[in-house]
């Protein structure tokens, strides 16, 4: 669950809810505060290392300093 670790290590101070949904046939979805951030079902592939964190930064990270900086 490196996606969860990446998000929480960098943005635990701004994430209220982080949900990782797994299901049959390798379904892997990441929702942040109720909004879909990444879906393996939609992309047809697993996220690359750091990809979920990059998507979070693009969507929510503007003006947010990562935790501990």
VEXVEXDREN-641297 format. One record per atom (N, C-alpha, C): residue number from 0; atom name; x, y, z. Coordinates in Angstrom, 3 decimals, decimal comma. Example, Ala and Ser with C-alpha at 12.3 -4.5 7.8 and 13.67 -1.06 7.14 Angstrom:
residues 2
{0 N {13,190 -5,690 7,800}}
{0 CA {12,300 -4,500 7,800}}
{0 C {13,200 -3,300 7,800}}
{1 N {12,850 -2,250 7,080}}
{1 CA {13,670 -1,060 7,140}}
{1 C {12,900 0,030 7,870}}
***
This chain:
residues 69
{0 N {0,822 -1,192 0,000}}
{0 CA {0,000 0,000 0,000}}
{0 C {0,865 1,254 0,000}}
{1 N {1,805 1,307 -0,916}}
{1 CA {2,674 2,476 -0,981}}
{1 C {1,910 3,746 -1,322}}
{2 N {0,796 3,631 -2,054}}
{2 CA {0,000 4,818 -2,381}}
{2 C {-0,516 5,468 -1,105}}
{3 N {-1,042 4,677 -0,189}}
{3 CA {-1,547 5,210 1,085}}
{3 C {-0,408 5,797 1,901}}
{4 N {0,707 5,095 1,954}}
{4 CA {1,857 5,599 2,704}}
{4 C {2,356 6,921 2,142}}
{5 N {2,444 7,012 0,810}}
{5 CA {2,887 8,261 0,166}}
{5 C {1,965 9,421 0,534}}
{6 N {0,654 9,194 0,401}}
{6 CA {-0,309 10,254 0,685}}
{6 C {-0,273 10,686 2,141}}
{7 N {-0,283 9,711 3,042}}
{7 CA {-0,323 10,057 4,458}}
{7 C {0,991 10,644 4,963}}
{8 N {2,104 10,182 4,427}}
{8 CA {3,394 10,735 4,845}}
{8 C {3,530 12,207 4,445}}
{9 N {2,922 12,575 3,320}}
{9 CA {3,064 13,937 2,810}}
{9 C {1,899 14,868 3,105}}
{10 N {0,687 14,308 3,259}}
{10 CA {-0,503 15,162 3,365}}
{10 C {-1,482 14,740 4,457}}
{11 N {-0,984 14,069 5,484}}
{11 CA {-1,869 13,642 6,562}}
{11 C {-2,567 14,812 7,248}}
{12 N {-1,986 15,976 7,177}}
{12 CA {-2,543 17,157 7,834}}
{12 C {-3,700 17,786 7,060}}
{13 N {-3,951 17,340 5,814}}
{13 CA {-5,055 17,902 5,037}}
{13 C {-6,060 16,859 4,554}}
{14 N {-5,775 15,581 4,752}}
{14 CA {-6,687 14,513 4,326}}
{14 C {-7,569 14,132 5,501}}
{15 N {-8,880 14,273 5,330}}
{15 CA {-9,825 13,848 6,362}}
{15 C {-10,083 12,355 6,271}}
{16 N {-10,269 11,852 5,064}}
{16 CA {-10,587 10,444 4,863}}
{16 C {-9,838 9,921 3,651}}
{17 N {-9,174 8,781 3,820}}
{17 CA {-8,485 8,115 2,729}}
{17 C {-9,044 6,703 2,648}}
{18 N {-9,592 6,333 1,493}}
{18 CA {-10,179 5,017 1,322}}
{18 C {-9,512 4,305 0,169}}
{19 N {-9,046 3,100 0,423}}
{19 CA {-8,492 2,252 -0,623}}
{19 C {-9,457 1,093 -0,792}}
{20 N {-10,076 0,993 -1,948}}
{20 CA {-11,032 -0,071 -2,214}}
{20 C {-10,378 -1,126 -3,079}}
{21 N {-10,370 -2,355 -2,575}}
{21 CA {-9,890 -3,472 -3,370}}
{21 C {-11,072 -4,403 -3,597}}
{22 N {-11,036 -5,124 -4,665}}
{22 CA {-12,142 -6,016 -4,962}}
{22 C {-11,689 -7,150 -5,843}}
{23 N {-12,643 -7,787 -6,473}}
{23 CA {-12,332 -8,920 -7,317}}
{23 C {-11,560 -8,482 -8,549}}
{24 N {-10,799 -9,396 -9,081}}
{24 CA {-10,012 -9,174 -10,306}}
{24 C {-9,027 -8,018 -10,172}}
{25 N {-8,507 -7,773 -8,973}}
{25 CA {-7,468 -6,779 -8,779}}
{25 C {-7,923 -5,335 -8,815}}
{26 N {-9,199 -5,101 -8,549}}
{26 CA {-9,703 -3,730 -8,526}}
{26 C {-8,948 -2,946 -7,463}}
{27 N {-8,535 -1,745 -7,808}}
{27 CA {-7,803 -0,889 -6,880}}
{27 C {-8,208 0,545 -7,148}}
{28 N {-8,967 1,122 -6,223}}
{28 CA {-9,418 2,499 -6,338}}
{28 C {-8,936 3,288 -5,133}}
{29 N {-8,568 4,526 -5,351}}
{29 CA {-8,141 5,410 -4,267}}
{29 C {-9,084 6,610 -4,246}}
{30 N {-9,748 6,803 -3,108}}
{30 CA {-10,618 7,959 -2,922}}
{30 C {-10,055 8,823 -1,807}}
{31 N {-10,077 10,122 -2,010}}
{31 CA {-9,641 11,072 -0,998}}
{31 C {-10,803 12,001 -0,713}}
{32 N {-11,207 12,030 0,544}}
{32 CA {-12,326 12,872 0,967}}
{32 C {-13,543 12,691 0,061}}
{33 N {-13,809 11,432 -0,309}}
{33 CA {-14,993 11,097 -1,090}}
{33 C {-14,876 11,276 -2,584}}
{34 N {-13,727 11,722 -3,077}}
{34 CA {-13,533 11,919 -4,517}}
{34 C {-12,535 10,899 -5,060}}
{35 N {-12,888 10,272 -6,196}}
{35 CA {-12,011 9,294 -6,818}}
{35 C {-10,730 9,976 -7,299}}
{36 N {-9,609 9,449 -6,855}}
{36 CA {-8,321 9,993 -7,266}}
{36 C {-7,674 9,098 -8,321}}
{37 N {-7,771 7,786 -8,132}}
{37 CA {-7,207 6,841 -9,090}}
{37 C {-8,061 5,588 -9,115}}
{38 N {-8,279 5,054 -10,290}}
{38 CA {-9,049 3,830 -10,441}}
{38 C {-8,357 2,905 -11,437}}
{39 N {-7,964 1,732 -10,952}}
{39 CA {-7,382 0,739 -11,851}}
{39 C {-8,430 0,288 -12,860}}
{40 N {-9,667 0,205 -12,425}}
{40 CA {-10,744 -0,198 -13,325}}
{40 C {-10,843 0,771 -14,512}}
{41 N {-10,720 2,062 -14,237}}
{41 CA {-10,841 3,066 -15,298}}
{41 C {-9,609 3,091 -16,207}}
{42 N {-8,418 2,896 -15,625}}
{42 CA {-7,187 2,985 -16,415}}
{42 C {-6,775 1,654 -17,022}}
{43 N {-7,249 0,558 -16,419}}
{43 CA {-6,882 -0,768 -16,902}}
{43 C {-5,490 -1,206 -16,498}}
{44 N {-4,907 -0,521 -15,525}}
{44 CA {-3,541 -0,869 -15,087}}
{44 C {-3,331 -0,434 -13,638}}
{45 N {-2,306 -1,005 -13,017}}
{45 CA {-1,911 -0,562 -11,681}}
{45 C {-1,226 0,799 -11,786}}
{46 N {-1,316 1,571 -10,742}}
{46 CA {-0,618 2,863 -10,693}}
{46 C {0,884 2,621 -10,618}}
{47 N {1,631 3,459 -11,282}}
{47 CA {3,092 3,417 -11,199}}
{47 C {3,511 3,964 -9,826}}
{48 N {4,701 3,584 -9,336}}
{48 CA {5,165 4,137 -8,059}}
{48 C {5,166 5,664 -8,099}}
{49 N {4,566 6,272 -7,108}}
{49 CA {4,507 7,723 -7,008}}
{49 C {3,397 8,376 -7,817}}
{50 N {2,699 7,612 -8,651}}
{50 CA {1,673 8,181 -9,524}}
{50 C {0,480 8,733 -8,737}}
{51 N {0,023 8,002 -7,728}}
{51 CA {-1,123 8,459 -6,940}}
{51 C {-0,768 9,740 -6,190}}
{52 N {0,436 9,803 -5,649}}
{52 CA {0,883 11,016 -4,963}}
{52 C {0,941 12,191 -5,940}}
{53 N {1,421 11,948 -7,139}}
{53 CA {1,479 12,994 -8,159}}
{53 C {0,079 13,489 -8,523}}
{54 N {-0,864 12,574 -8,671}}
{54 CA {-2,248 12,956 -8,966}}
{54 C {-2,840 13,788 -7,829}}
{55 N {-2,530 13,411 -6,594}}
{55 CA {-3,013 14,173 -5,440}}
{55 C {-2,457 15,589 -5,474}}
{56 N {-1,162 15,696 -5,719}}
{56 CA {-0,529 17,025 -5,759}}
{56 C {-1,141 17,901 -6,845}}
{57 N {-1,415 17,322 -8,010}}
{57 CA {-2,035 18,082 -9,095}}
{57 C {-3,418 18,592 -8,711}}
{58 N {-4,195 17,742 -8,032}}
{58 CA {-5,580 18,083 -7,730}}
{58 C {-5,731 18,918 -6,471}}
{59 N {-4,958 18,598 -5,423}}
{59 CA {-5,169 19,217 -4,117}}
{59 C {-3,964 19,962 -3,562}}
{60 N {-2,806 19,757 -4,145}}
{60 CA {-1,579 20,223 -3,530}}
{60 C {-1,190 21,673 -3,750}}
{61 N {-1,886 22,377 -4,611}}
{61 CA {-1,529 23,767 -4,872}}
{61 C {-1,596 24,575 -3,582}}
{62 N {-0,483 25,127 -3,201}}
{62 CA {-0,427 25,950 -2,003}}
{62 C {-0,391 25,187 -0,697}}
{63 N {-0,294 23,837 -0,765}}
{63 CA {-0,240 23,032 0,453}}
{63 C {1,172 22,523 0,645}}
{64 N {1,769 22,882 1,743}}
{64 CA {3,120 22,411 2,063}}
{64 C {3,039 20,978 2,582}}
{65 N {3,839 20,059 2,033}}
{65 CA {3,829 18,701 2,548}}
{65 C {4,129 18,657 4,052}}
{66 N {3,573 17,670 4,715}}
{66 CA {3,707 17,504 6,152}}
{66 C {5,181 17,479 6,553}}
{67 N {5,530 18,215 7,572}}
{67 CA {6,873 18,222 8,119}}
{67 C {7,847 19,165 7,439}}
{68 N {7,398 19,885 6,426}}
{68 CA {8,310 20,830 5,751}}
{68 C {8,087 22,230 6,239}}
***
